[in-house]
Amino acid sequence: MSSQSKLAPIALFAYCRANHLARTVAALRANPEAKNSRLYVFSDAARDAASAEGVQQVREYLECIEGFARVNLIVRSQNFGLSRNITEGVSAVLAEHDAVIVVEDDVLVSPFFLSFMNDALALYSDKDRVGSISGFAFPIEASEPFFLRGADCWGWATWRERWRYYNPDGGELLAQLNERGLTHAFDLEGAMAYTQMLKDQIVGHNDSWAVRWHASCFLRDLLILYPGKTLVKNIGNDGSGTHANIVDDSYTSEFSPEPVKLRAIPIAQDVAKRQAIREFLLKRQVPKAANTNPQRSDPSLVRLLARAFKRRAVRLDRP
């Protein structure tokens, strides 16, 4: 069990889906550490009239949140958009604290989530190569935590000193990937379209902070610790979002039925787990006969995960 005196604050980001937010908060509150954890909630303002009612419902709900050591509500007076809301929110929390646990309003967490995140933050706080901690894990055969190169965005945590490596300049990140011949590795040898997502961000087709955080960590050879068995489920792909209106949970699995135990493991990328994830993604490839554009024969799962990264800046929760 994590030491109560060293529990990291939780940064929760919300927009206009009160029902999703309530489920997220309830899941967090079910963690024994919640009552001793400080919660920061960043509520973005409505982008347009269609979102205004949903935002108002969210803010009415936020006034009633209980079950945490302290709740700080940061209510935006203008629409930041998810990218700015998250990056500035994480930076604001880390200006006051050494570490932060980040959750969005479409993420459910296990009752063992906060324990794992806090224990991992404590264990690797002085290990500079570990850039972040993930609560999510791909549904592959893995029973223990492992490291991969880069970063992730579904229930994650980091430290002040690592967050300073976040580079918002997508063009600079892409140039470095190209100059160092890393785009193929960055894309999991063709299993993910991260480079294309970064190109799309540069030209304004998305404003994803997550792909830039991933690229920032990848270029510095920073590692993210995955729990092996997932402690996070995304509930945003339930058909309620404008840009994610396909119901799909094929890349999630059941929560770990018990706490994830941490032990000393080599601080290096787990090549076998990386290959397992790559094979998992490629197995969900769209049949070529059904694809009219051979240059875009992405796995269906990859497209869903790509949307997950994009939506870290492009609103999916607009009515």
C-alpha positions in Angstrom: 0.0 0.0 0.0 1.3 3.4 -0.9 2.4 5.8 1.8 -0.3 8.3 2.5 2.1 11.1 3.0 3.5 10.7 -0.5 0.4 10.2 -2.6 0.6 12.0 -5.9 -2.2 14.5 -6.8 -4.7 13.5 -9.4 -5.4 15.8 -12.4 -8.8 15.0 -13.9 -9.8 16.7 -17.2 -13.5 17.1 -18.0 -15.6 18.6 -20.8 -19.3 18.0 -21.4 -20.2 14.4 -20.7 -21.4 14.4 -17.1 -22.4 10.7 -17.1 -19.0 9.6 -18.2 -17.4 11.9 -15.7 -19.5 10.5 -12.8 -18.4 7.0 -13.7 -14.8 8.1 -13.8 -15.0 9.8 -10.4 -16.8 6.8 -8.8 -14.0 4.5 -10.1 -11.3 6.8 -8.7 -13.1 7.1 -5.4 -13.3 3.3 -5.1 -9.5 3.3 -4.6 -8.5 3.2 -0.9 -5.9 6.0 -1.6 -8.5 8.4 -2.9 -9.6 9.8 0.5 -6.0 10.9 1.1 -5.3 12.1 -2.4 -5.7 15.7 -3.7 -7.9 16.0 -6.8 -7.5 18.8 -9.3 -10.3 19.0 -11.8 -9.9 21.1 -15.0 -13.3 21.8 -16.5 -13.0 23.3 -20.0 -15.5 25.8 -21.3 -17.9 25.1 -24.1 -16.6 25.5 -27.6 -20.0 26.3 -29.0 -23.7 26.5 -28.1 -24.2 22.8 -28.7 -21.8 21.9 -25.9 -23.0 24.5 -23.4 -25.6 22.5 -21.7 -23.3 19.5 -21.3 -20.6 21.7 -19.8 -23.1 23.2 -17.4 -24.2 19.7 -16.3 -20.5 18.8 -15.7 -19.9 21.8 -13.6 -23.0 21.2 -11.5 -21.8 17.7 -10.8 -18.3 18.9 -10.0 -19.6 21.1 -7.2 -20.7 17.9 -5.4 -17.6 15.7 -5.6 -16.6 14.2 -2.3 -14.3 11.4 -1.2 -10.9 13.0 -1.7 -8.6 14.7 0.7 -9.2 18.0 -1.1 -10.8 19.0 -4.4 -9.5 21.9 -6.4 -11.8 23.0 -9.3 -10.3 24.9 -12.1 -13.1 26.2 -14.3 -12.0 27.6 -17.6 -13.8 30.8 -18.6 -13.0 30.2 -22.3 -12.6 27.1 -24.4 -9.0 25.8 -24.2 -9.5 22.7 -26.3 -8.2 19.4 -24.8 -4.6 19.8 -25.9 -4.1 23.1 -24.1 -6.3 22.2 -21.2 -4.3 19.0 -20.5 -0.8 20.4 -21.1 -1.3 23.6 -19.1 -3.2 21.7 -16.4 -0.4 19.1 -16.0 2.2 21.9 -15.9 0.2 23.8 -13.3 -0.1 20.8 -11.0 3.6 20.0 -11.5 4.5 23.6 -10.6 3.3 22.7 -7.1 4.0 19.0 -6.9 6.9 16.6 -7.9 4.6 14.2 -9.7 1.0 13.9 -11.0 -1.5 11.2 -12.0 -3.5 12.1 -15.1 -7.0 10.8 -15.8 -9.6 12.0 -18.4 -13.3 11.9 -18.1 -13.7 8.9 -20.3 -11.4 6.5 -18.4 -12.4 4.0 -15.7 -9.8 2.8 -13.3 -9.4 -0.3 -11.2 -9.5 -0.1 -7.4 -5.8 -1.0 -7.5 -5.0 1.9 -9.9 -3.8 4.6 -7.5 -1.8 2.1 -5.4 0.1 1.0 -8.5 0.7 4.5 -9.9 1.9 5.8 -6.5 4.1 2.9 -5.9 5.7 3.1 -9.3 6.1 6.9 -9.1 8.0 6.3 -5.8 10.1 3.4 -7.1 11.3 5.1 -10.2 11.4 8.8 -9.1 15.2 8.9 -9.3 15.5 6.7 -12.5 15.9 9.3 -15.2 15.3 7.0 -18.1 11.7 6.2 -16.9 9.6 8.9 -18.3 6.1 7.9 -17.2 3.8 5.3 -15.8 0.8 3.8 -17.5 -2.3 2.3 -15.9 -3.4 0.9 -19.3 -2.0 -2.4 -20.7 -2.6 -3.9 -24.1 -4.5 -7.3 -24.0 -1.4 -9.4 -24.6 0.1 -12.3 -22.5 1.7 -10.4 -19.7 1.4 -10.9 -16.0 4.0 -8.5 -14.7 5.0 -4.9 -15.4 7.4 -4.1 -18.3 8.9 -1.2 -20.1 8.4 0.2 -23.6 10.0 3.2 -25.3 7.8 6.3 -25.6 4.6 7.3 -23.7 0.9 6.7 -23.5 -2.2 8.6 -22.6 -4.9 6.4 -20.9 -4.5 6.9 -17.2 -0.8 7.8 -16.8 1.6 9.6 -14.5 4.9 11.4 -14.7 7.2 13.6 -12.7 8.0 17.3 -13.0 11.5 16.7 -14.3 10.3 14.3 -17.1 7.4 16.5 -18.1 9.8 19.3 -19.0 10.9 17.2 -22.0 7.4 17.6 -23.6 8.0 19.4 -26.9 4.8 21.1 -28.4 6.6 21.7 -31.7 5.4 18.8 -33.9 7.5 20.0 -36.8 10.7 19.8 -34.8 9.8 16.4 -33.5 9.1 15.1 -37.0 12.4 16.5 -38.3 14.3 14.8 -35.5 12.6 11.5 -36.2 13.4 11.8 -39.9 17.0 12.9 -39.3 17.7 10.0 -37.0 15.9 7.4 -39.2 13.4 6.6 -36.4 10.0 6.9 -38.1 9.7 3.1 -38.8 10.6 2.2 -35.2 8.3 5.0 -33.9 5.4 3.4 -35.9 6.1 0.0 -34.4 7.4 -1.1 -37.8 4.1 -0.3 -39.5 1.7 -1.4 -36.8 0.8 2.1 -35.7 0.4 5.4 -37.7 2.1 7.7 -35.2 4.2 9.5 -37.8 1.1 10.2 -39.9 -0.6 11.5 -36.8 2.3 13.8 -36.1 2.2 15.0 -39.8 -1.6 15.6 -39.4 -0.9 17.6 -36.2 1.6 19.8 -38.0 -0.8 20.7 -40.8 -3.7 21.3 -38.3 -5.8 18.1 -39.0 -5.5 17.3 -35.3 -4.0 19.0 -32.3 -2.9 15.9 -30.4 -0.8 16.6 -27.4 -0.5 12.8 -26.9 1.4 12.0 -30.1 3.8 14.9 -29.3 4.3 13.6 -25.7 5.0 10.1 -27.2 7.4 11.5 -29.7 9.2 13.7 -27.1 9.8 10.7 -24.9 10.6 8.3 -27.8 13.3 10.7 -29.1 15.0 10.8 -25.7 14.8 7.0 -25.4 12.6 7.4 -22.3 10.6 4.4 -21.1 7.0 4.0 -19.9 6.2 1.3 -17.4 3.1 -0.7 -18.2 1.4 -2.8 -15.5 1.1 -6.0 -17.5 -2.6 -6.5 -16.5 -4.6 -3.4 -17.3 -5.9 -1.1 -14.5 -7.6 1.2 -17.0 -10.6 1.0 -19.4 -11.5 3.6 -21.9 -15.3 4.2 -22.0 -15.1 6.9 -24.7 -15.5 4.5 -27.7 -19.1 3.8 -26.8 -20.6 5.6 -29.7 -21.3 8.8 -27.8 -18.5 10.9 -29.4 -18.6 12.8 -32.6 -15.2 11.6 -33.7 -15.4 8.1 -32.1 -18.9 7.0 -32.9 -17.9 3.3 -33.4 -18.6 1.1 -30.4 -15.5 -0.9 -29.8 -13.7 -2.3 -26.8 -11.6 -5.0 -28.5 -8.3 -3.5 -27.3 -9.3 -3.6 -23.6 -9.4 -6.5 -21.3 -10.7 -7.2 -17.8 -9.1 -5.4 -14.9 -6.4 -7.2 -13.0 -8.2 -9.1 -10.3 -5.5 -8.3 -7.8 -3.0 -5.5 -7.0 -0.1 -5.3 -9.5 3.1 -6.2 -7.7 6.2 -4.2 -8.4 9.7 -5.7 -8.3 13.1 -4.8 -9.6 13.3 -5.3 -13.4 15.8 -4.1 -15.9 15.2 -0.5 -16.9 15.2 -1.4 -20.6 12.6 -1.9 -23.3 11.1 -5.3 -23.2 11.7 -6.4 -26.8 9.4 -9.5 -26.5 6.5 -7.5 -25.1 7.0 -4.9 -27.8 6.8 -7.6 -30.5 3.7 -9.1 -28.9 1.9 -5.7 -29.0 3.0 -5.2 -32.6 1.7 -8.7 -33.6 -1.5 -8.0 -31.7 -2.1 -4.8 -33.7 -1.3 -6.4 -37.0 -3.6 -9.3 -36.5 -6.5 -6.9 -36.7 -5.6 -5.8 -40.2 -8.3 -4.8 -42.5 -8.6 -7.4 -45.4 -6.9 -5.9 -48.4 -9.8 -6.8 -50.7 -12.1 -4.5 -48.7 -9.6 -1.6 -48.8 -9.8 0.6 -51.8 -6.6 2.5 -50.8 -3.6 0.2 -50.4 -1.6 3.1 -49.0 -3.9 3.2 -46.0 -4.3 -0.5 -45.2 -4.3 0.2 -41.4 -5.5 -2.3 -38.9 -9.0 -1.4 -37.7 -7.7 -1.5 -34.1 -4.9 0.8 -35.1 -7.4 3.3 -36.4 -9.2 3.2 -33.1 -6.0 3.7 -31.1 -5.0 6.5 -33.5 -8.3 8.2 -32.8 -7.6 7.8 -29.1 -4.3 9.7 -29.5 -5.9 12.3 -31.7 -8.7 12.9 -29.3 -6.3 14.0 -26.7 -6.8 17.3 -28.5 -9.8 16.9 -30.8 -13.0 16.8 -28.9 -14.9 13.5 -29.0 -17.4 14.4 -26.4 -19.3 17.1 -28.2 -23.0 16.3 -28.5 
